[in-house]
Structures are given as structure tokens and as C-alpha cells.
Amino acid sequence: MSQLVDSSGVARADRRIQPFSTLSESGEMWSSEHLAPDRPALFLFLSGNCDGCVPFVAALHSPQASGLVVEETVIVSIAADDDAGMELVHNRAADVPALRGPESWASFRVHGAPFFALLDPVSHTLLTEGVAWDVGQVRRHCLAAYKGEDLGVPRMDAHE
């Protein structure tokens, strides 16, 4: 069984994500402490210059119909300087909150897109995370997390 590992290569024994605030695409403050407590939050870390992000942007048009989610809240996070990513997401996902800024990327220790993280909003606990290869794979990881299975692989330091 693999363990989640932070970017320094040290095993992440605590899967708690510290609450954070960041800007939404409209420029308003958004806080992870205000997530709906009755369902997990699926964070998608996407970029405007990422071919692997295209299927996720398409899925955001209708996250349930695409098979990405059943009940989860979907939140998209775009890097602060990624105007193309924000425009792409804005044009396709008007009903999905889009965050703009480094805070969510830093909180989840994400270095690049496409990446996903499933968060329990009550305990702020990471349920599963990984590179987002395709919509079906993200869904399988979420379902496995609900069953207590770990499909994750160790994270590698970007500089290794």
C-alpha cells in the first residue's frame, strides 16, 4: 500500500489540509471553510496550456452527466497568472466555482496540472489525490476513497 508523500519526499502521515482563503474568478474572497459540509469537495487543478486538462474542462459543462461526480462539490483552481486557463474554464463552467491564486495550489502541494484532490470539508482531510489522467480515472479514485481503498502512488519531488 502506497503512502501520500509531500513534494520533499517525506511521507505525509497527516492528510489534513489547512483551511485557506483565495480569490475567486470574480475577485471575491473564497474560503475552504465555507464548503458544503454534507458532501466531499473535488478540487481540479487545471491550466490553459495543458492538453491533459481539455477533457476536464469539457466535463465541467455538466459534471454529473460527464461521470466526473455524483454528489461532490467541484471546485476548479487555476494559477494566478494563468489568464488562458481562467478564460477557458469561465467559458465552459459557469456553475463551477473557479479559484485564482496560489493558495489552493500551496495548500494541496500541487506543482502542475492536471491534478485532483478529494477533500472531506468537515475535517479538512484529504481523501485521495493524484494526477488527473482522465475523467473515469478520477471517478474511480473517488469511489475507492469512499471504500477506504488507496489507489494513490507516492508523489515524486519535481526536482528528482
Residue frames as a rotation matrix with the C-alpha (Angstrom) as fourth column:
MET 1
0.584 0.812 0.000 0.00
0.812 -0.584 0.000 0.00
0.000 0.000 -1.000 0.00
SER 2
-0.303 -0.723 0.621 1.44
0.698 -0.612 -0.371 3.35
0.648 0.321 0.690 -1.02
GLN 3
0.031 0.242 -0.970 1.54
0.845 -0.524 -0.103 6.47
-0.534 -0.817 -0.221 1.12
LEU 4
0.845 0.197 0.497 0.87
0.423 -0.815 -0.396 10.03
0.327 0.545 -0.772 0.09
VAL 5
0.002 -0.934 -0.358 4.15
0.955 -0.104 0.278 11.91
-0.297 -0.342 0.891 0.03
ASP 6
0.755 0.244 -0.609 4.73
0.148 -0.968 -0.204 15.63
-0.639 0.064 -0.766 0.01
SER 7
0.950 -0.312 -0.005 6.97
-0.090 -0.258 -0.962 17.37
0.299 0.914 -0.274 -2.51
SER 8
0.247 -0.910 0.333 10.02
-0.968 -0.249 0.038 16.97
0.048 -0.331 -0.942 -0.28
GLY 9
-0.158 -0.263 -0.952 9.68
-0.385 0.904 -0.186 13.18
0.909 0.337 -0.244 -0.40
VAL 10
-0.942 -0.115 0.316 8.64
-0.335 0.228 -0.914 12.90
0.033 -0.967 -0.254 3.25
ALA 11
-0.624 0.749 -0.223 5.67
0.628 0.651 0.427 10.63
0.465 0.126 -0.876 3.92
ARG 12
-0.567 0.546 0.617 2.54
-0.554 -0.807 0.205 12.65
0.610 -0.225 0.760 4.63
ALA 13
-0.879 0.215 -0.426 1.29
0.432 0.739 -0.518 10.97
0.203 -0.639 -0.742 7.80
ASP 14
-0.389 0.753 -0.531 -1.31
0.315 -0.433 -0.845 13.69
-0.866 -0.496 -0.069 8.33
ARG 15
-0.565 0.252 0.786 -3.73
0.819 0.052 0.571 14.07
0.103 0.966 -0.236 5.46
ARG 16
0.354 0.705 -0.615 -5.20
0.740 -0.613 -0.276 17.25
-0.572 -0.358 -0.738 6.93
ILE 17
-0.263 -0.320 0.910 -5.25
0.802 -0.597 0.022 20.26
0.537 0.736 0.413 4.61
GLN 18
-0.669 -0.016 -0.744 -5.04
0.558 -0.672 -0.487 23.57
-0.492 -0.740 0.458 6.41
PRO 19
0.478 0.874 0.085 -8.05
0.762 -0.365 -0.534 25.80
-0.436 0.320 -0.841 5.69
PHE 20
-0.699 -0.715 -0.017 -7.22
0.586 -0.585 0.561 28.51
-0.411 0.382 0.828 3.17
SER 21
0.499 0.760 -0.417 -8.71
0.288 -0.599 -0.747 31.56
-0.818 0.253 -0.517 1.52
THR 22
-0.680 -0.657 0.324 -8.09
0.536 -0.145 0.832 32.74
-0.500 0.739 0.451 -2.02
LEU 23
-0.500 0.490 -0.714 -9.67
-0.598 -0.792 -0.124 34.84
-0.626 0.365 0.689 -4.75
SER 24
0.156 0.615 0.773 -12.49
0.473 0.641 -0.605 33.57
-0.867 0.460 -0.191 -6.90
GLU 25
-0.416 -0.316 0.853 -12.57
0.908 -0.103 0.405 34.35
-0.040 0.943 0.330 -10.61
SER 26
0.493 0.679 0.544 -14.87
0.658 -0.700 0.277 37.29
0.569 0.221 -0.792 -9.82
GLY 27
-0.289 -0.730 0.620 -12.26
0.035 -0.655 -0.755 38.75
0.957 -0.196 0.214 -7.47
GLU 28
0.538 0.532 0.654 -14.17
-0.670 -0.202 0.715 37.94
0.512 -0.822 0.248 -4.27
MET 29
-0.547 -0.695 0.467 -12.60
-0.835 0.411 -0.366 36.13
0.063 -0.590 -0.805 -1.33
TRP 30
0.502 0.591 -0.632 -13.36
-0.497 0.795 0.349 32.41
0.708 0.139 0.692 -1.18
SER 31
-0.260 -0.582 0.770 -12.65
-0.966 0.167 -0.200 30.17
-0.012 -0.796 -0.605 1.83
SER 32
-0.539 -0.003 -0.842 -12.36
-0.220 0.966 0.138 26.40
0.813 0.260 -0.521 2.09
GLU 33
-0.983 0.177 -0.054 -14.03
0.092 0.214 -0.972 26.72
-0.161 -0.961 -0.227 5.49
HIS 34
-0.336 0.909 -0.245 -17.31
-0.679 -0.415 -0.606 27.53
-0.653 -0.037 0.756 3.76
LEU 35
-0.808 0.053 -0.587 -17.56
-0.430 0.629 0.648 24.33
0.403 0.776 -0.486 1.71
ALA 36
0.288 0.958 -0.008 -20.87
-0.781 0.240 0.576 22.47
0.554 -0.160 0.817 1.96
PRO 37
-0.385 -0.519 0.763 -20.44
-0.900 0.395 -0.186 20.10
-0.205 -0.758 -0.619 4.94
ASP 38
0.344 0.678 0.650 -22.72
-0.520 0.714 -0.470 17.41
-0.782 -0.176 0.598 3.53
ARG 39
0.962 -0.048 0.267 -20.57
0.235 0.639 -0.733 16.35
-0.136 0.768 0.626 0.56
PRO 40
0.126 -0.992 -0.017 -16.90
0.679 0.074 0.730 15.99
-0.723 -0.104 0.683 -0.34
ALA 41
0.726 -0.002 -0.688 -15.20
-0.369 -0.845 -0.386 18.64
-0.581 0.534 -0.614 -2.47
LEU 42
0.439 -0.566 0.698 -13.38
0.806 0.592 -0.027 17.62
-0.397 0.574 0.716 -5.63
PHE 43
0.460 -0.407 -0.789 -10.65
-0.321 -0.905 0.279 20.14
-0.828 0.124 -0.547 -6.46
LEU 44
0.640 -0.302 0.706 -9.40
0.752 0.435 -0.495 20.14
-0.157 0.848 0.506 -10.05
PHE 45
0.190 -0.692 -0.697 -6.13
-0.034 -0.714 0.700 21.95
-0.981 -0.109 -0.160 -10.70
LEU 46
0.514 0.154 0.844 -6.20
0.790 0.298 -0.536 22.95
-0.334 0.942 0.032 -14.36
SER 47
-0.304 -0.686 -0.661 -4.28
0.141 -0.718 0.681 25.16
-0.942 0.114 0.315 -16.76
GLY 48
0.648 0.552 -0.524 -4.90
-0.348 -0.397 -0.849 26.89
-0.677 0.733 -0.065 -20.07
ASN 49
0.186 -0.658 -0.729 -1.75
-0.965 0.018 -0.262 25.41
0.186 0.753 -0.632 -21.60
CYS 50
-0.619 -0.308 0.723 -2.39
-0.557 0.821 -0.127 21.79
-0.554 -0.481 -0.679 -20.63
ASP 51
-0.518 0.410 -0.751 -3.62
-0.652 0.380 0.657 19.28
0.554 0.829 0.071 -23.22
GLY 52
-0.773 0.171 -0.612 -4.48
0.390 0.887 -0.246 16.86
0.501 -0.429 -0.752 -20.42
CYS 53
-0.831 0.467 -0.301 -6.85
0.050 -0.476 -0.878 19.45
-0.553 -0.745 0.373 -18.94
VAL 54
-0.782 0.508 -0.361 -9.13
-0.580 -0.381 0.720 19.57
0.229 0.773 0.592 -22.00
PRO 55
-0.453 0.675 -0.583 -11.31
0.304 0.731 0.611 16.56
0.838 0.099 -0.537 -21.02
PHE 56
-0.508 0.236 -0.829 -11.85
0.850 -0.020 -0.526 18.05
-0.141 -0.972 -0.190 -17.57
VAL 57
-0.864 0.234 -0.445 -12.84
-0.245 -0.969 -0.034 21.45
-0.439 0.080 0.895 -18.95
ALA 58
-0.624 0.665 -0.410 -15.37
-0.395 0.184 0.900 19.64
0.674 0.723 0.148 -21.17
ALA 59
-0.420 0.445 -0.791 -16.63
0.673 0.737 0.057 17.63
0.609 -0.509 -0.609 -18.17
LEU 60
-0.858 0.037 -0.513 -17.19
0.391 -0.599 -0.698 20.84
-0.333 -0.800 0.500 -16.21
HIS 61
-0.777 0.630 -0.011 -20.01
-0.440 -0.530 0.725 21.81
0.451 0.568 0.689 -18.55
SER 62
0.465 0.878 0.111 -22.06
-0.724 0.305 0.619 19.09
0.510 -0.368 0.778 -16.83
PRO 63
-0.458 -0.816 0.352 -20.02
-0.868 0.325 -0.376 17.34
0.193 -0.477 -0.857 -14.12
GLN 64
-0.129 0.467 0.875 -22.72
-0.533 0.712 -0.458 14.78
-0.836 -0.525 0.156 -13.29
ALA 65
0.850 0.507 -0.145 -23.59
-0.370 0.378 -0.849 13.89
-0.375 0.775 0.509 -16.89
SER 66
0.356 -0.806 -0.473 -19.89
-0.787 0.014 -0.617 13.53
0.504 0.592 -0.629 -17.72
GLY 67
0.723 -0.054 -0.689 -19.43
0.279 0.935 0.219 10.98
0.632 -0.350 0.691 -14.93
LEU 68
-0.276 -0.884 0.376 -16.95
-0.060 -0.375 -0.925 13.16
0.959 -0.278 0.050 -13.06
VAL 69
-0.924 0.003 0.381 -19.09
-0.377 -0.149 -0.914 13.44
0.054 -0.989 0.139 -9.93
VAL 70
-0.398 0.867 -0.299 -22.26
0.718 0.497 0.487 12.14
0.571 -0.021 -0.821 -8.35
GLU 71
0.697 0.663 -0.272 -22.76
0.671 -0.471 0.573 14.45
0.252 -0.582 -0.773 -5.37
GLU 72
-0.092 -0.846 -0.525 -19.36
0.937 -0.252 0.241 16.05
-0.336 -0.470 0.816 -4.82
THR 73
0.836 0.145 -0.529 -18.88
0.040 -0.978 -0.205 19.80
-0.547 0.150 -0.823 -4.98
VAL 74
0.336 -0.735 0.588 -16.49
0.939 0.213 -0.271 20.61
0.074 0.643 0.762 -7.83
ILE 75
0.794 -0.231 -0.562 -14.01
-0.051 -0.947 0.317 23.46
-0.605 -0.224 -0.764 -7.45
VAL 76
0.651 -0.606 0.457 -11.53
0.672 0.181 -0.718 24.42
0.352 0.775 0.525 -10.15
SER 77
0.625 -0.540 -0.564 -8.24
0.154 -0.623 0.767 26.04
-0.765 -0.566 -0.306 -9.26
ILE 78
0.714 -0.412 0.566 -6.23
0.566 -0.136 -0.813 27.98
0.412 0.901 0.136 -11.82
ALA 79
-0.196 -0.864 -0.463 -2.83
0.969 -0.244 0.046 29.51
-0.152 -0.440 0.885 -11.14
ALA 80
0.218 0.318 -0.923 -2.93
0.436 -0.877 -0.200 33.27
-0.873 -0.359 -0.330 -10.50
ASP 81
-0.311 -0.459 -0.832 -1.08
-0.464 -0.690 0.555 34.18
-0.829 0.559 0.001 -13.72
ASP 82
-0.855 0.015 0.519 -2.93
0.368 0.722 0.586 31.73
-0.365 0.692 -0.622 -15.99
ASP 83
-0.456 0.695 -0.556 -5.35
-0.598 -0.702 -0.387 34.03
-0.659 0.156 0.736 -17.86
ALA 84
-0.518 0.240 -0.821 -5.88
-0.723 0.390 0.570 31.46
0.457 0.889 -0.029 -20.63
GLY 85
-0.850 0.190 -0.492 -6.87
0.355 0.896 -0.266 28.84
0.390 -0.401 -0.829 -18.06
MET 86
-0.688 0.619 -0.379 -9.31
0.163 -0.377 -0.912 31.17
-0.707 -0.689 0.158 -16.35
GLU 87
-0.406 0.534 -0.742 -10.89
-0.855 -0.508 0.102 32.14
-0.322 0.676 0.663 -19.67
LEU 88
-0.674 0.098 -0.732 -11.18
-0.373 0.811 0.452 28.52
0.638 0.577 -0.510 -20.75
VAL 89
-0.821 0.361 -0.442 -12.83
0.568 0.596 -0.568 27.47
0.058 -0.718 -0.694 -17.50
HIS 90
-0.639 0.593 -0.489 -15.06
-0.159 -0.725 -0.671 30.53
-0.752 -0.351 0.558 -17.38
ASN 91
-0.488 0.429 -0.760 -16.39
-0.872 -0.205 0.444 29.83
0.035 0.880 0.474 -20.88
ARG 92
-0.448 0.242 -0.861 -17.21
-0.237 0.896 0.375 26.20
0.862 0.372 -0.344 -20.07
ALA 93
-0.370 0.169 -0.913 -18.06
0.732 0.658 -0.175 26.05
0.572 -0.733 -0.368 -16.38
ALA 94
-0.337 0.260 0.905 -20.19
-0.249 -0.951 0.180 28.97
0.908 -0.165 0.385 -15.27
ASP 95
0.666 0.713 0.219 -21.75
-0.416 0.112 0.902 26.95
0.619 -0.692 0.371 -12.41
VAL 96
0.597 -0.558 -0.576 -18.48
0.731 0.675 0.104 25.55
0.331 -0.483 0.811 -11.08
PRO 97
0.932 -0.275 -0.237 -16.52
-0.092 -0.811 0.578 27.83
-0.351 -0.517 -0.781 -8.74
ALA 98
0.533 -0.819 0.211 -13.16
0.592 0.183 -0.784 28.82
0.604 0.544 0.583 -10.16
LEU 99
0.799 -0.379 -0.466 -10.36
0.295 -0.429 0.854 29.91
-0.523 -0.820 -0.231 -7.84
ARG 100
0.672 -0.610 0.419 -7.49
0.290 -0.305 -0.907 32.06
0.682 0.731 -0.028 -8.96
GLY 101
0.528 -0.554 0.644 -4.35
-0.790 -0.598 0.133 32.19
0.312 -0.579 -0.753 -6.91
PRO 102
-0.269 -0.809 -0.523 -1.55
-0.476 0.584 -0.658 30.21
0.837 0.072 -0.542 -5.35
GLU 103
-0.310 0.095 0.946 -3.23
-0.950 0.006 -0.312 29.46
-0.035 -0.995 0.088 -2.01
SER 104
0.724 0.619 0.306 -5.10
-0.605 0.782 -0.151 26.30
-0.333 -0.076 0.940 -3.03
TRP 105
0.655 -0.566 -0.501 -2.10
-0.193 0.516 -0.834 25.03
0.731 0.643 0.229 -5.01
ALA 106
-0.386 -0.842 0.377 0.15
-0.586 -0.092 -0.805 25.55
0.712 -0.532 -0.458 -1.98
SER 107
0.001 0.464 0.886 -2.34
-0.975 0.199 -0.103 24.03
-0.224 -0.863 0.452 0.48
PHE 108
0.888 0.383 0.253 -2.60
-0.310 0.907 -0.285 20.82
-0.339 0.175 0.924 -1.55
ARG 109
0.002 -0.993 0.115 1.10
-0.306 0.109 0.946 20.94
-0.952 -0.037 -0.304 -2.57
VAL 110
0.675 0.300 0.674 0.24
0.538 0.423 -0.729 20.84
-0.504 0.855 0.124 -6.27
HIS 111
-0.249 -0.882 -0.400 3.03
0.127 -0.439 0.889 21.63
-0.960 0.171 0.222 -8.72
GLY 112
-0.883 -0.088 -0.462 1.29
-0.425 -0.270 0.864 21.22
-0.201 0.959 0.200 -12.06
ALA 113
0.149 0.989 0.017 -1.88
-0.710 0.119 -0.694 20.47
-0.688 0.091 0.720 -13.94
PRO 114
0.126 0.969 0.213 -3.91
-0.553 -0.109 0.826 18.36
0.824 -0.222 0.522 -14.39
PHE 115
-0.897 -0.357 -0.262 -4.21
0.051 0.504 -0.862 17.27
0.440 -0.787 -0.434 -10.77
PHE 116
0.162 0.977 0.137 -7.14
-0.218 -0.100 0.971 16.42
0.962 -0.188 0.197 -8.49
ALA 117
-0.942 -0.332 -0.044 -7.76
-0.029 0.213 -0.977 16.24
0.333 -0.919 -0.211 -4.76
LEU 118
0.080 0.978 -0.192 -10.85
0.190 0.174 0.966 14.99
0.979 -0.114 -0.172 -2.92
LEU 119
-0.849 -0.413 0.331 -11.38
-0.142 -0.424 -0.894 16.75
0.509 -0.806 0.301 0.40
ASP 120
-0.060 0.781 -0.622 -13.66
0.924 0.279 0.262 15.99
0.378 -0.559 -0.738 3.34
PRO 121
-0.129 -0.009 0.992 -14.92
0.138 -0.990 0.009 19.53
0.982 0.138 0.129 4.06
VAL 122
0.869 0.480 0.123 -15.76
-0.068 -0.130 0.989 18.87
0.491 -0.868 -0.081 7.72
SER 123
0.774 -0.619 -0.131 -12.40
0.402 0.320 0.858 17.52
-0.489 -0.717 0.497 8.86
HIS 124
0.694 -0.517 -0.501 -10.39
-0.705 -0.628 -0.329 19.15
-0.145 0.582 -0.800 6.02
THR 125
0.020 -0.638 0.770 -8.93
-0.245 0.743 0.623 15.71
-0.969 -0.201 -0.141 5.39
LEU 126
-0.271 -0.230 -0.935 -7.52
-0.960 -0.002 0.279 14.67
-0.066 0.973 -0.220 2.04
LEU 127
0.514 0.553 0.656 -9.40
-0.487 0.817 -0.308 11.53
-0.706 -0.161 0.690 0.93
THR 128
0.319 -0.510 0.799 -7.44
0.760 0.641 0.105 10.92
-0.566 0.573 0.593 -2.26
GLU 129
0.531 -0.227 -0.817 -5.35
-0.456 -0.888 -0.049 12.85
-0.714 0.399 -0.575 -4.77
GLY 130
-0.011 -0.655 0.756 -3.32
0.530 0.637 0.560 12.34
-0.848 0.406 0.340 -7.90
VAL 131
-0.871 -0.254 -0.420 -2.52
-0.259 -0.489 0.833 13.28
-0.416 0.835 0.361 -11.44
ALA 132
0.142 0.989 0.039 -5.78
-0.285 0.079 -0.955 13.59
-0.948 0.124 0.294 -13.34
TRP 133
-0.813 -0.514 0.274 -5.28
0.048 0.410 0.911 11.31
-0.580 0.754 -0.309 -16.34
ASP 134
-0.759 0.648 0.065 -8.92
0.002 -0.097 0.995 11.16
0.651 0.756 0.073 -17.41
VAL 135
-0.217 0.775 0.594 -12.42
-0.856 -0.444 0.266 11.69
0.470 -0.451 0.759 -16.05
GLY 136
0.637 0.500 -0.587 -13.04
-0.253 0.855 0.454 7.97
0.728 -0.140 0.671 -15.44
GLN 137
-0.148 -0.793 -0.591 -9.79
0.538 0.437 -0.721 7.55
0.830 -0.425 0.362 -13.52
VAL 138
-0.794 -0.081 0.602 -10.62
-0.365 -0.728 -0.579 10.47
0.486 -0.680 0.549 -11.21
ARG 139
0.222 0.957 0.184 -14.08
-0.842 0.093 0.531 8.97
0.491 -0.273 0.827 -10.58
ARG 140
0.500 -0.093 -0.861 -12.54
0.178 0.984 -0.003 5.55
0.848 -0.152 0.509 -9.79
HIS 141
-0.611 -0.783 -0.116 -10.15
0.335 -0.123 -0.934 7.14
0.718 -0.609 0.337 -7.30
CYS 142
-0.524 0.505 0.686 -13.03
-0.758 -0.644 -0.105 8.96
0.389 -0.575 0.720 -5.59
LEU 143
0.558 0.776 -0.292 -15.08
-0.580 0.617 0.532 5.76
0.593 -0.127 0.795 -5.34
ALA 144
0.150 -0.601 -0.785 -12.08
0.435 0.753 -0.494 3.85
0.888 -0.268 0.375 -3.99
ALA 145
-0.787 -0.451 0.422 -11.51
-0.115 -0.565 -0.817 6.55
0.607 -0.691 0.393 -1.36
TYR 146
-0.029 0.864 0.503 -15.11
-0.915 -0.225 0.334 6.21
0.402 -0.451 0.797 -0.16
LYS 147
0.791 0.280 -0.544 -14.49
-0.149 0.950 0.273 2.48
0.593 -0.135 0.794 0.29
GLY 148
0.783 -0.544 0.303 -11.26
-0.407 -0.080 0.910 3.12
-0.471 -0.835 -0.284 2.18
GLU 149
0.629 -0.580 0.518 -9.06
0.739 0.653 -0.167 1.82
-0.241 0.488 0.839 -0.64
ASP 150
0.355 -0.604 -0.714 -5.86
-0.241 -0.797 0.554 3.61
-0.903 -0.025 -0.428 -1.61
LEU 151
0.752 -0.083 0.653 -5.19
0.623 0.413 -0.665 3.78
-0.215 0.907 0.362 -5.35
GLY 152
0.905 -0.389 -0.172 -2.62
-0.403 -0.914 -0.056 6.52
-0.135 0.120 -0.984 -4.94
VAL 153
0.538 -0.841 -0.061 1.02
0.691 0.480 -0.541 6.32
0.484 0.249 0.839 -5.84
PRO 154
0.168 -0.532 -0.830 3.85
0.791 -0.429 0.435 8.02
-0.588 -0.730 0.349 -3.97
ARG 155
0.993 0.088 -0.075 4.45
0.037 -0.857 -0.515 11.59
-0.109 0.508 -0.854 -5.04
MET 156
0.197 -0.966 0.165 7.82
0.980 0.189 -0.067 12.38
0.034 0.175 0.984 -6.54
ASP 157
0.136 -0.264 -0.955 9.70
0.275 -0.916 0.293 15.59
-0.952 -0.303 -0.052 -6.00
ALA 158
0.958 0.287 -0.008 9.56
0.091 -0.330 -0.939 17.67
-0.272 0.899 -0.342 -9.16
HIS 159
0.542 -0.816 -0.199 13.35
-0.840 -0.518 -0.163 18.03
0.030 0.256 -0.966 -8.96
GLU 160
0.269 -0.438 0.858 14.25
-0.295 0.810 0.507 14.34
-0.917 -0.390 0.088 -8.71
